[in-house]
């Protein structure tokens, strides 16, 4: 992932990736933002789409597609700085609660 931003996260997931590894996540708030960008409602804020590669470009109702896509999408936040290490226990607890 080139950057911790919605533009990059949604671009690779919309192209068919089923996981993102996001660098330089320094806080629980940033981890939440990553999840928001990667997951569809109700777990996140990713823009609704259809005809996804994961579904062989079939037209599937959003309510069904969102649930399956969220289950298939893995989010990995990289903890790489001293600042992130200071908050790592909270980031991990928060991430597990939101993603799993």
Secondary structure as the mmCIF struct_conf table of DSSP 4:
data_model
#
loop_
_struct_conf.conf_type_id
_struct_conf.id
_struct_conf.beg_label_comp_id
_struct_conf.beg_label_asym_id
_struct_conf.beg_label_seq_id
_struct_conf.end_label_comp_id
_struct_conf.end_label_asym_id
_struct_conf.end_label_seq_id
BEND BEND1 UNK A 4 UNK A 5
HELX_RH_AL_P HELX_RH_AL_P1 UNK A 6 UNK A 14
TURN_TY1_P TURN_TY1_P1 UNK A 15 UNK A 16
BEND BEND2 UNK A 18 UNK A 18
STRN STRN1 UNK A 19 UNK A 22
BEND BEND3 UNK A 23 UNK A 23
BEND BEND4 UNK A 27 UNK A 27
HELX_RH_AL_P HELX_RH_AL_P2 UNK A 28 UNK A 38
BEND BEND5 UNK A 39 UNK A 39
TURN_TY1_P TURN_TY1_P2 UNK A 41 UNK A 43
HELX_LH_PP_P HELX_LH_PP_P1 UNK A 46 UNK A 48
BEND BEND6 UNK A 51 UNK A 51
HELX_RH_3T_P HELX_RH_3T_P1 UNK A 53 UNK A 55
TURN_TY1_P TURN_TY1_P3 UNK A 56 UNK A 57
HELX_RH_AL_P HELX_RH_AL_P3 UNK A 62 UNK A 72
STRN STRN2 UNK A 74 UNK A 77
BEND BEND7 UNK A 81 UNK A 81
HELX_RH_AL_P HELX_RH_AL_P4 UNK A 82 UNK A 86
TURN_TY1_P TURN_TY1_P4 UNK A 87 UNK A 87
HELX_RH_AL_P HELX_RH_AL_P5 UNK A 88 UNK A 99
#
